[in-house]
Each structure stands twice: as C-alpha cells, then as structure tokens.
Amino acid sequence: MGHGKTSYVCLPCRASYKQPYDRDRPRRTCPRCAEPLIHAGSAFAAPPRRDTRAWRVLSVLLHAGVRFHKSCCGGPGYRPRTLREVRARMEYARRTGEPFARALVRYEVPRRRART
C-alpha cells in the first residue's frame, strides 16, 4: 500500500503542492519560482492566494517550526488564524519564557493578571 500525499508550501508564490513524502528526497523546489518548498504536513489546507493576511500568519507558523500533521484523534490541533492571535501568543511566550513554537499552538493564552 502506498503512502498518502503531504503538502509542500512556497511562501513567495503563495502556493501549495501535494506530493508523496519521500525520505530520500527531503528538499523540493517550487515549479514556479525554483525557491525551496517548506514541508507543511499532511493535514495542511492552504488559504486562498489573495488572502495575504492568512499567508502572513502561515509564514510565521512555518518559520517557527509549526507543522500541520495529522494526530491520532483527527487534525493537527489548534493553529492561530489571525495576526492578533499570533501577537497574543508571542507576548505570552516572551512573558513566560515558553518556547515560541509551543505558545503558538496553545488553544488559549492565560490572561495577564492586573497588578494591585
């Protein structure tokens, strides 16, 4: 039985390509611009090409090392969809010292307590 396909993303072109995962060929290049593709995972769903805000959020996630792999119970779990959600998680990571990639995939960020 063959393995399923996984997604590779070109951020400059804002394009996604489904290709079979091959351990012997880890590096892929974009057919449009020849830039390296980023392995996004098998549960990745690309935003529309015109949605520049979603692609900015996606760029932050991929550069932080967050991927979209299927888990045993369904999809990849929570991923922020807006820059506001990304900024809140960045602030939380700075404040607490939690690794940035782990803070990005938190479903909720604990609110900052008011000083008394």
GIBELKA-V78853 format. One record per residue. N is the residue number from 0. RES is the residue in one letter. PHI is phi in degrees with one decimal (999 if undefined). BURIAL is 1 if it has 16 or more other ideal C-beta (glycine too) atoms within 10 Angstrom, else 0. D_CENTER is the distance of its C-alpha to the mean C-alpha in Angstrom with 2 decimals. Layout:
# GIBELKA-V78853
n=N res=RES phi=PHI burial=BURIAL d_center=D_CENTER
n=N res=RES phi=PHI burial=BURIAL d_center=D_CENTER
This chain:
# GIBELKA-V78853
n=0 res=M phi=999 burial=0 d_center=28.36
n=1 res=G phi=-78.8 burial=0 d_center=25.53
n=2 res=H phi=-83.3 burial=0 d_center=21.91
n=3 res=G phi=-71.8 burial=0 d_center=19.48
n=4 res=K phi=-91.2 burial=0 d_center=17.17
n=5 res=T phi=-130.3 burial=1 d_center=13.52
n=6 res=S phi=-95.0 burial=1 d_center=11.22
n=7 res=Y phi=-123.0 burial=1 d_center=11.11
n=8 res=V phi=-122.5 burial=1 d_center=9.93
n=9 res=C phi=-110.0 burial=1 d_center=12.29
n=10 res=L phi=-69.9 burial=1 d_center=11.24
n=11 res=P phi=-61.6 burial=0 d_center=15.00
n=12 res=C phi=-86.2 burial=0 d_center=16.04
n=13 res=R phi=54.3 burial=1 d_center=13.23
n=14 res=A phi=-133.6 burial=1 d_center=13.71
n=15 res=S phi=-127.9 burial=1 d_center=12.32
n=16 res=Y phi=-130.2 burial=1 d_center=14.70
n=17 res=K phi=-91.0 burial=0 d_center=15.42
n=18 res=Q phi=-142.7 burial=0 d_center=17.39
n=19 res=P phi=-63.7 burial=0 d_center=18.95
n=20 res=Y phi=-78.4 burial=0 d_center=17.47
n=21 res=D phi=-133.5 burial=0 d_center=20.18
n=22 res=R phi=-64.0 burial=0 d_center=20.44
n=23 res=D phi=-76.7 burial=0 d_center=23.23
n=24 res=R phi=-130.2 burial=0 d_center=21.19
n=25 res=P phi=-71.9 burial=0 d_center=17.90
n=26 res=R phi=-96.1 burial=0 d_center=17.78
n=27 res=R phi=-124.3 burial=0 d_center=17.47
n=28 res=T phi=-120.7 burial=0 d_center=18.34
n=29 res=C phi=-70.5 burial=1 d_center=17.82
n=30 res=P phi=-70.1 burial=0 d_center=21.02
n=31 res=R phi=-90.1 burial=0 d_center=21.24
n=32 res=C phi=-121.1 burial=0 d_center=20.90
n=33 res=A phi=67.8 burial=0 d_center=20.95
n=34 res=E phi=-79.3 burial=0 d_center=18.05
n=35 res=P phi=-65.3 burial=0 d_center=15.96
n=36 res=L phi=-88.8 burial=1 d_center=13.13
n=37 res=I phi=-104.3 burial=1 d_center=9.85
n=38 res=H phi=-72.8 burial=1 d_center=9.57
n=39 res=A phi=-97.4 burial=1 d_center=6.53
n=40 res=G phi=115.2 burial=1 d_center=8.78
n=41 res=S phi=-79.6 burial=1 d_center=11.60
n=42 res=A phi=-101.2 burial=1 d_center=10.44
n=43 res=F phi=-79.5 burial=1 d_center=8.11
n=44 res=A phi=-125.6 burial=0 d_center=10.03
n=45 res=A phi=-71.6 burial=1 d_center=10.03
n=46 res=P phi=-74.1 burial=0 d_center=11.45
n=47 res=P phi=-59.6 burial=0 d_center=14.95
n=48 res=R phi=-59.2 burial=0 d_center=15.63
n=49 res=R phi=-76.2 burial=0 d_center=17.76
n=50 res=D phi=-81.7 burial=0 d_center=15.30
n=51 res=T phi=-65.1 burial=0 d_center=14.71
n=52 res=R phi=-65.0 burial=0 d_center=13.54
n=53 res=A phi=-64.7 burial=1 d_center=10.60
n=54 res=W phi=-69.6 burial=1 d_center=9.75
n=55 res=R phi=-65.8 burial=0 d_center=10.33
n=56 res=V phi=-62.2 burial=1 d_center=7.96
n=57 res=L phi=-60.7 burial=1 d_center=5.13
n=58 res=S phi=-60.5 burial=0 d_center=7.00
n=59 res=V phi=-61.2 burial=1 d_center=7.25
n=60 res=L phi=-62.1 burial=1 d_center=3.93
n=61 res=L phi=-66.9 burial=1 d_center=4.24
n=62 res=H phi=-70.3 burial=0 d_center=7.80
n=63 res=A phi=-83.7 burial=1 d_center=7.92
n=64 res=G phi=95.6 burial=0 d_center=7.24
n=65 res=V phi=-80.8 burial=1 d_center=4.70
n=66 res=R phi=-123.1 burial=1 d_center=4.74
n=67 res=F phi=-117.9 burial=1 d_center=6.18
n=68 res=H phi=-97.0 burial=0 d_center=9.77
n=69 res=K phi=-70.7 burial=0 d_center=12.78
n=70 res=S phi=-107.3 burial=0 d_center=14.84
n=71 res=C phi=-66.7 burial=0 d_center=18.61
n=72 res=C phi=-109.1 burial=0 d_center=18.81
n=73 res=G phi=141.0 burial=0 d_center=16.56
n=74 res=G phi=-83.2 burial=0 d_center=12.90
n=75 res=P phi=-79.9 burial=1 d_center=9.87
n=76 res=G phi=95.2 burial=0 d_center=11.09
n=77 res=Y phi=-70.7 burial=0 d_center=10.36
n=78 res=R phi=-138.3 burial=1 d_center=7.30
n=79 res=P phi=-64.1 burial=1 d_center=8.83
n=80 res=R phi=-115.0 burial=0 d_center=9.83
n=81 res=T phi=-126.1 burial=0 d_center=12.21
n=82 res=L phi=-65.9 burial=0 d_center=12.94
n=83 res=R phi=-62.3 burial=0 d_center=15.59
n=84 res=E phi=-65.5 burial=1 d_center=13.42
n=85 res=V phi=-64.7 burial=1 d_center=11.38
n=86 res=R phi=-61.6 burial=0 d_center=14.89
n=87 res=A phi=-62.0 burial=1 d_center=16.36
n=88 res=R phi=-73.5 burial=1 d_center=14.05
n=89 res=M phi=-64.9 burial=1 d_center=14.66
n=90 res=E phi=-62.6 burial=0 d_center=18.32
n=91 res=Y phi=-61.5 burial=1 d_center=18.37
n=92 res=A phi=-63.1 burial=1 d_center=16.99
n=93 res=R phi=-63.5 burial=0 d_center=19.66
n=94 res=R phi=-67.7 burial=0 d_center=22.30
n=95 res=T phi=-100.5 burial=0 d_center=21.95
n=96 res=G phi=84.5 burial=0 d_center=20.81
n=97 res=E phi=-68.2 burial=0 d_center=17.97
n=98 res=P phi=-56.1 burial=0 d_center=15.30
n=99 res=F phi=-57.2 burial=1 d_center=12.60
n=100 res=A phi=-62.8 burial=0 d_center=9.70
n=101 res=R phi=-71.7 burial=0 d_center=11.94
n=102 res=A phi=-66.8 burial=1 d_center=12.78
n=103 res=L phi=-64.9 burial=1 d_center=9.37
n=104 res=V phi=-97.1 burial=1 d_center=9.40
n=105 res=R phi=-70.0 burial=1 d_center=13.09
n=106 res=Y phi=-66.8 burial=0 d_center=14.44
n=107 res=E phi=-129.6 burial=0 d_center=17.14
n=108 res=V phi=-106.2 burial=1 d_center=18.00
n=109 res=P phi=-58.4 burial=0 d_center=21.70
n=110 res=R phi=-72.9 burial=0 d_center=23.71
n=111 res=R phi=-75.1 burial=0 d_center=25.72
n=112 res=R phi=-79.2 burial=0 d_center=29.35
n=113 res=A phi=-73.0 burial=0 d_center=32.07
n=114 res=R phi=-79.1 burial=0 d_center=34.49
n=115 res=T phi=-114.9 burial=0 d_center=38.05
